Amino acid sequence: MSEKILIAEDNENNRKLISDILVYYGYEVVEAKDGAEAVEMVAGEKPDLILMDIQMPVMDGLTALKIIRNDLKMKGVKIIALTSFAMKGDRERFLKVGFDDYITKPIDTRILPGIVKNILAGKR
């Protein structure tokens, strides 16, 4: 059985790009257009990993992260922040609030599969 990844990203082009790459590498992918939709989908879809954009309409990625982390049924899911914030200290800030990793945009499509594989294997 392939691992399931939820992509929470408001930009349709980014969602499609990430989805196409992950499907190519054998992952099952589900998509959410904002943080609220992602939170709704987590319980039913039971993803192994969430790629969570930080700046989204309706509900941002930080709020969605807090809700997911506070729900005991969803607590163990791995969550990677996707963000255009790439200043010194941003990575540490996102890890401190509960993300398992941090990927900056534009996403380097060559390294994305390796990051996903390592997070799912518990190596990061």
Secondary structure, DSSP 8 states (H G I E B T S, - for coil): ---EEEEE-S-HHHHHHHHHHHHHTT-EEEEESSHHHHHHHHHHH--SEEEEESS-SSS-HHHHHHHHHH-TTTTT-EEEEEES--STTHHHHHHHTT-SEEEESS--TTTHHHHHHHHHTT--
